[in-house]
Every structure is written in C-alpha cells, then in structure tokens.
Amino acid sequence: MFKLTLIKIILITLVFKNVFAGEPSSIDKLNNTHYKSAFDTFYNYIEIVNKKGLSLKEVQQLFNPNFCFKGNPNIVMESYEDIHNFYSSIKNEIYPKICHPYKFVNLKLHKLCYLPLTESSVKIGLLDVFETTPNRTPRFKMCFIYDLIRDSKTNKWLMNGLQEVRVKNYPEKWKQVDVRSDMKYDLKRPISDLKPLLASEIK
C-alpha cells in the first residue's frame, strides 16, 4: 500500500511540474501532428536555401506574398519579387559577411519546435548552425521564428513571416520536435562553443 501511494505521489508531482513549469513532456513525432505539412514546407525551404538559394518560382510556391520580417527594422514585403530580392540579398550579401573570410556551405538545425495558433496557423522556432569552408566547419548559431499559414484555396502551408530571436531566448517551452536526420547538427563542435549572432546586428 505504501509503495502504491508513493508511486501515485511521484506521478502527480511530475504532471504538476510539466503543467505549471511549462516544460515539454516529450519530443513530438511529426507524423502524428496536424502541422506535419507545415514542416514539409519549412524543410523544403531549408533544402533549397542550402543548395542554391530561392528562385522567384520557388518563392511563389512556398511564400505568402505579404511576407514580413520582424526585426530591427521591420520589413514588410508586398510581392513575390520583394521576397525574392530579400532572400537573394541574404544569400549573396549577408551570408558572405557572416562567414568571411570563409564561405558558407549550409545550415544545420540543432533544435526545432512549434507553437500551434489555429488550425491554419503555426509558429516554428529553430536554432540553426552555420557551416563554412573548410570541411563544413561549424562557426555560428542563430535563432529564428517562422510564421506559417495554410492557404484556404490550395490547402498548402505557406511561409508568412520571419522573426529574429536571440539564441538564449529559443522557445524551450514550445512543443519540441525531432530534427530530420539529414538536417540535424552533428555536434562536431559543442553548440556552446559557437558564436551567437543576431541578424539585425550584422553590419
């Protein structure tokens, strides 16, 4: 009887800890979530950025034309052309500045999470790592939050907004998910050794 009571007390304590401290109780499996298609759009975006950068056609397939970057300053885009120019400048100007004197190779994801908002909107948070030449050396870490919405006409999830976040403010209390194996950071260098960057502070 005593052992059974003790087990009940431990279980109740764990439940209260998760509810009131806001700690994620487990890593979500994307195959079982309503938002899996939103992550498919997100992963498709990361793959394209890593390979060659976004073409105008790919922007039209992946983005809502009223895309917004929330940072310092905020940038509100009003067309697919604006979004394409924005991402082209990131790929061709910002990435080289970040990586100099080396060259950007790709992004890897260390952490990934999401916050459901409605049936047709979700926030995806990520902590990413910049790998550069030589030998895909990990050098920097950054944190962002993407807004995604589901288009009612096509039933496709689209990138709707981007917000910069300091690495220390990565949303640990959101639903954490396993990073896809081919995009997961391999911890070749401890994440704590990498320099944190904020997009708006890059000159």
MARDRENKE-970962 format. One record per residue: residue in three letters; z, x, y of N, C-alpha, C in turn. Coordinates in steps of 0.2 Angstrom, whole numbers, padded with zeros to 4 digits, always signed. Layout:
<atoms>
ALAZXYZXYZXY
...
</atoms>
This chain:
<atoms>
MET+0000+0004-0006+0000+0000+0000+0000+0004+0006
PHE+0004+0010+0006+0005+0014+0012-0002+0017+0013
LYS-0005+0020+0008-0012+0023+0008-0017+0018+0011
LEU-0017+0012+0009-0022+0007+0011-0021+0006+0019
THR-0015+0005+0021-0013+0004+0028-0015+0010+0032
LEU-0014+0016+0030-0016+0022+0033-0024+0022+0034
ILE-0027+0021+0029-0035+0021+0030-0037+0016+0035
LYS-0034+0010+0035-0036+0005+0040-0034+0007+0047
ILE-0029+0010+0048-0027+0013+0055-0032+0018+0057
ILE-0034+0023+0052-0039+0028+0054-0046+0025+0056
LEU-0048+0020+0052-0054+0016+0053-0054+0013+0060
ILE-0049+0009+0061-0048+0006+0068-0048+0011+0074
THR-0045+0016+0073-0045+0021+0078-0052+0024+0079
LEU-0055+0025+0074-0062+0028+0075-0067+0023+0079
VAL-0066+0017+0077-0070+0011+0080-0068+0011+0088
PHE-0062+0011+0089-0060+0011+0096-0062+0017+0100
LYS-0062+0023+0097-0064+0029+0100-0071+0028+0102
ASN-0075+0026+0098-0083+0025+0099-0084+0020+0104
VAL-0081+0014+0104-0082+0009+0109-0080+0011+0116
PHE-0074+0013+0116-0071+0014+0123-0073+0021+0126
ALA-0074+0026+0122-0076+0033+0125-0084+0033+0126
GLY-0087+0028+0123-0094+0028+0124-0098+0033+0120
GLU-0095+0035+0114-0098+0041+0110-0103+0038+0105
PRO-0109+0041+0105-0114+0038+0100-0111+0039+0093
SER-0111+0033+0089-0108+0034+0082-0112+0037+0077
SER-0119+0038+0078-0123+0041+0074-0130+0043+0077
ILE-0134+0046+0074-0141+0048+0076-0145+0042+0074
ASP-0149+0039+0078-0153+0033+0077-0159+0036+0073
LYS-0162+0032+0068-0168+0033+0065-0173+0029+0068
LEU-0178+0032+0071-0183+0029+0075-0187+0024+0071
ASN-0188+0025+0064-0192+0020+0060-0189+0013+0060
ASN-0182+0013+0062-0179+0006+0062-0177+0003+0068
THR-0181+0006+0074-0179+0003+0080-0185+0000+0083
HIS-0184-0005+0087-0189-0009+0091-0193-0004+0096
TYR-0190+0001+0098-0193+0006+0103-0197+0011+0100
LYS-0198+0011+0093-0202+0017+0090-0209+0018+0093
SER-0212+0012+0095-0219+0013+0098-0219+0016+0105
ALA-0213+0015+0108-0212+0019+0115-0211+0026+0114
PHE-0208+0028+0108-0208+0035+0107-0214+0038+0105
ASP-0218+0034+0101-0225+0036+0099-0229+0038+0106
THR-0229+0034+0111-0232+0035+0117-0229+0042+0120
PHE-0223+0043+0120-0220+0048+0123-0222+0055+0119
TYR-0221+0055+0113-0223+0061+0109-0231+0062+0110
ASN-0235+0057+0110-0242+0058+0111-0243+0062+0118
TYR-0239+0060+0123-0239+0063+0130-0237+0071+0129
ILE-0232+0072+0126-0230+0079+0125-0235+0083+0121
GLU-0238+0080+0116-0243+0084+0112-0249+0086+0117
ILE-0251+0081+0121-0257+0083+0125-0255+0088+0130
VAL-0249+0087+0133-0247+0092+0138-0247+0099+0135
ASN-0244+0100+0129-0244+0106+0126-0251+0109+0124
LYS-0255+0105+0122-0262+0108+0120-0266+0110+0126
LYS-0267+0105+0131-0272+0106+0136-0271+0103+0143
GLY-0266+0099+0143-0265+0095+0149-0268+0089+0149
LEU-0266+0084+0153-0269+0077+0153-0276+0076+0157
SER-0280+0073+0153-0287+0072+0156-0286+0065+0160
LEU-0290+0063+0164-0290+0056+0168-0290+0051+0162
LYS-0294+0051+0157-0295+0046+0152-0288+0046+0148
GLU-0285+0051+0147-0278+0051+0143-0273+0048+0148
VAL-0273+0049+0154-0268+0046+0159-0269+0038+0159
GLN-0275+0036+0159-0277+0029+0159-0274+0026+0152
GLN-0274+0029+0147-0272+0027+0141-0264+0027+0140
LEU-0261+0031+0143-0254+0032+0142-0249+0030+0148
PHE-0252+0029+0154-0248+0028+0160-0249+0021+0163
ASN-0244+0018+0166-0244+0013+0171-0247+0016+0178
PRO-0252+0013+0181-0255+0015+0187-0250+0016+0193
ASN-0244+0012+0193-0239+0013+0198-0233+0017+0196
PHE-0235+0023+0193-0230+0028+0191-0226+0031+0197
CYS-0220+0033+0196-0216+0035+0201-0212+0041+0198
PHE-0212+0047+0202-0207+0052+0201-0201+0052+0205
LYS-0195+0051+0202-0189+0051+0206-0186+0058+0207
GLY-0186+0061+0213-0183+0067+0213-0182+0069+0221
ASN-0183+0074+0223-0182+0076+0230-0188+0080+0233
PRO-0193+0076+0235-0193+0069+0237-0196+0065+0232
ASN-0195+0058+0232-0198+0053+0228-0206+0053+0229
ILE-0209+0053+0224-0217+0052+0224-0219+0046+0221
VAL-0222+0041+0224-0224+0035+0222-0232+0036+0221
MET-0235+0035+0215-0242+0035+0214-0245+0028+0214
GLU-0251+0028+0216-0254+0021+0217-0260+0020+0212
SER-0262+0026+0209-0268+0025+0205-0268+0030+0199
TYR-0272+0029+0194-0273+0034+0189-0275+0041+0192
GLU-0279+0041+0197-0281+0048+0200-0275+0051+0203
ASP-0271+0048+0206-0265+0051+0209-0260+0054+0203
ILE-0260+0050+0198-0256+0053+0192-0259+0059+0189
HIS-0265+0059+0188-0269+0064+0185-0268+0070+0190
ASN-0269+0070+0196-0268+0075+0201-0261+0078+0201
PHE-0256+0074+0200-0249+0075+0200-0248+0080+0194
TYR-0250+0078+0188-0249+0082+0182-0253+0088+0182
SER-0259+0088+0185-0263+0094+0185-0260+0099+0189
SER-0256+0097+0195-0253+0102+0199-0247+0105+0195
ILE-0243+0101+0191-0238+0103+0187-0240+0108+0182
LYS-0246+0107+0178-0248+0111+0173-0251+0117+0176
ASN-0255+0117+0182-0258+0123+0184-0255+0127+0190
GLU-0249+0124+0193-0246+0127+0198-0238+0128+0197
ILE-0235+0122+0195-0228+0123+0193-0226+0127+0187
TYR-0229+0125+0182-0228+0129+0175-0229+0137+0176
PRO-0235+0139+0180-0235+0146+0181-0230+0149+0185
LYS-0227+0145+0190-0222+0148+0194-0215+0149+0190
ILE-0214+0144+0186-0208+0144+0182-0208+0150+0177
CYS-0214+0151+0174-0215+0156+0169-0216+0163+0171
HIS-0219+0164+0177-0221+0171+0180-0215+0176+0178
PRO-0217+0182+0176-0223+0185+0175-0227+0183+0168
TYR-0224+0179+0164-0226+0177+0158-0231+0171+0159
LYS-0233+0168+0153-0237+0162+0153-0234+0157+0149
PHE-0235+0151+0151-0232+0145+0147-0236+0144+0141
VAL-0232+0143+0135-0235+0142+0129-0234+0134+0127
ASN-0228+0132+0127-0227+0125+0126-0220+0123+0127
LEU-0219+0116+0126-0212+0113+0127-0209+0111+0120
LYS-0203+0113+0119-0200+0111+0113-0194+0106+0115
LEU-0192+0101+0111-0187+0097+0113-0180+0099+0109
HIS-0175+0100+0113-0168+0101+0110-0165+0095+0108
LYS-0165+0090+0113-0161+0084+0112-0166+0078+0115
LEU-0165+0072+0112-0168+0066+0114-0164+0060+0113
CYS-0165+0055+0117-0160+0050+0117-0164+0044+0121
TYR-0161+0038+0120-0164+0032+0123-0159+0027+0125
LEU-0161+0023+0131-0156+0018+0133-0161+0011+0133
PRO-0159+0007+0129-0163+0000+0129-0161-0004+0136
LEU-0166-0006+0139-0165-0010+0145-0167-0018+0144
THR-0173-0019+0142-0175-0026+0140-0179-0025+0134
GLU-0182-0030+0131-0187-0030+0125-0193-0026+0127
SER-0195-0025+0134-0201-0022+0136-0200-0016+0140
SER-0194-0014+0141-0192-0008+0145-0187-0004+0142
VAL-0188+0003+0142-0183+0008+0139-0183+0014+0143
LYS-0177+0018+0143-0177+0024+0146-0176+0029+0140
ILE-0180+0035+0141-0180+0040+0136-0178+0047+0140
GLY-0172+0049+0137-0170+0056+0140-0171+0062+0136
LEU-0173+0067+0139-0174+0073+0135-0171+0080+0138
LEU-0169+0084+0134-0168+0091+0136-0173+0095+0132
ASP-0177+0098+0137-0183+0102+0134-0182+0110+0135
VAL-0186+0114+0131-0186+0121+0132-0193+0124+0133
PHE-0193+0128+0138-0200+0131+0140-0200+0138+0135
GLU-0206+0138+0131-0208+0144+0128-0213+0147+0131
THR-0213+0154+0132-0218+0158+0135-0221+0164+0131
THR-0226+0167+0133-0228+0173+0131-0222+0178+0132
PRO-0222+0184+0128-0225+0185+0122-0221+0181+0116
ASN-0224+0180+0111-0221+0177+0105-0217+0171+0105
ARG-0219+0166+0110-0216+0160+0111-0209+0161+0112
THR-0207+0165+0117-0200+0167+0119-0197+0161+0123
PRO-0192+0158+0121-0188+0153+0124-0185+0156+0131
ARG-0186+0153+0136-0183+0156+0143-0179+0151+0147
PHE-0182+0144+0147-0178+0140+0152-0177+0133+0148
LYS-0173+0129+0151-0171+0122+0149-0171+0118+0155
MET-0174+0111+0154-0174+0106+0159-0173+0100+0156
CYS-0170+0095+0160-0169+0088+0158-0172+0083+0162
PHE-0175+0078+0159-0178+0073+0162-0177+0066+0159
ILE-0178+0061+0163-0178+0054+0160-0184+0050+0162
TYR-0187+0048+0156-0194+0044+0157-0192+0036+0157
ASP-0195+0033+0161-0195+0025+0160-0202+0023+0157
LEU-0201+0019+0152-0207+0016+0148-0207+0009+0148
ILE-0213+0006+0149-0213-0002+0149-0218-0004+0144
ARG-0218-0010+0141-0223-0012+0136-0227-0017+0140
ASP-0234-0015+0140-0239-0020+0144-0240-0026+0140
SER-0239-0032+0143-0239-0038+0140-0246-0040+0138
LYS-0251-0037+0141-0258-0039+0139-0261-0035+0133
THR-0259-0029+0133-0261-0024+0127-0256-0023+0122
ASN-0249-0025+0124-0244-0024+0119-0243-0016+0118
LYS-0245-0012+0123-0244-0005+0122-0239-0002+0127
TRP-0235+0003+0124-0230+0006+0129-0233+0011+0133
LEU-0231+0011+0140-0234+0015+0145-0229+0019+0148
MET-0230+0025+0150-0226+0029+0155-0226+0026+0162
ASN-0220+0024+0164-0219+0020+0170-0215+0024+0176
GLY-0212+0029+0174-0208+0033+0179-0205+0039+0176
LEU-0203+0044+0180-0200+0050+0178-0195+0052+0183
GLN-0189+0054+0181-0183+0056+0185-0180+0063+0183
GLU-0179+0067+0187-0176+0074+0186-0169+0073+0185
VAL-0166+0077+0181-0159+0077+0179-0156+0084+0178
ARG-0151+0086+0181-0148+0092+0179-0146+0093+0172
VAL-0147+0098+0169-0146+0099+0162-0139+0097+0160
LYS-0134+0099+0164-0127+0097+0162-0126+0089+0162
ASN-0131+0085+0165-0130+0078+0165-0134+0075+0160
TYR-0137+0078+0155-0140+0075+0150-0136+0069+0147
PRO-0139+0063+0146-0135+0057+0145-0133+0057+0137
GLU-0128+0060+0136-0125+0061+0129-0123+0054+0126
LYS-0121+0049+0131-0118+0043+0128-0124+0038+0127
TRP-0130+0040+0128-0135+0035+0126-0136+0036+0118
LYS-0141+0032+0116-0142+0032+0108-0146+0039+0107
GLN-0143+0043+0103-0146+0049+0101-0151+0049+0095
VAL-0157+0052+0096-0161+0052+0090-0163+0058+0087
ASP-0165+0059+0081-0168+0065+0078-0175+0067+0082
VAL-0175+0073+0084-0182+0075+0087-0186+0077+0081
ARG-0193+0075+0082-0198+0076+0077-0198+0083+0075
SER-0199+0085+0069-0198+0092+0066-0203+0096+0070
ASP-0209+0094+0071-0214+0099+0074-0213+0100+0081
MET-0209+0096+0084-0207+0097+0092-0200+0100+0093
LYS-0196+0100+0088-0189+0102+0088-0188+0109+0090
TYR-0184+0111+0095-0182+0118+0097-0179+0121+0091
ASP-0181+0127+0089-0178+0130+0083-0172+0135+0084
LEU-0169+0135+0090-0163+0138+0092-0164+0146+0091
LYS-0170+0148+0092-0171+0156+0091-0167+0159+0096
ARG-0166+0157+0102-0160+0159+0106-0156+0153+0107
PRO-0149+0154+0107-0144+0149+0109-0146+0145+0115
ILE-0146+0139+0115-0148+0135+0121-0143+0136+0127
SER-0137+0139+0126-0133+0141+0131-0135+0147+0135
ASP-0139+0151+0131-0142+0157+0135-0148+0156+0139
LEU-0151+0150+0139-0157+0148+0143-0155+0146+0150
LYS-0159+0148+0155-0158+0146+0162-0159+0139+0163
PRO-0155+0135+0166-0156+0128+0168-0160+0128+0174
LEU-0165+0123+0174-0170+0123+0180-0170+0115+0182
LEU-0170+0114+0189-0171+0108+0192-0178+0108+0195
ALA-0182+0103+0194-0189+0103+0196-0190+0103+0204
SER-0186+0100+0207-0186+0100+0215-0184+0106+0218
GLU-0181+0110+0214-0178+0117+0217-0183+0122+0216
ILE-0189+0121+0212-0194+0126+0211-0198+0127+0217
LYS-0198+0133+0220-0202+0134+0226-0209+0138+0224
</atoms>
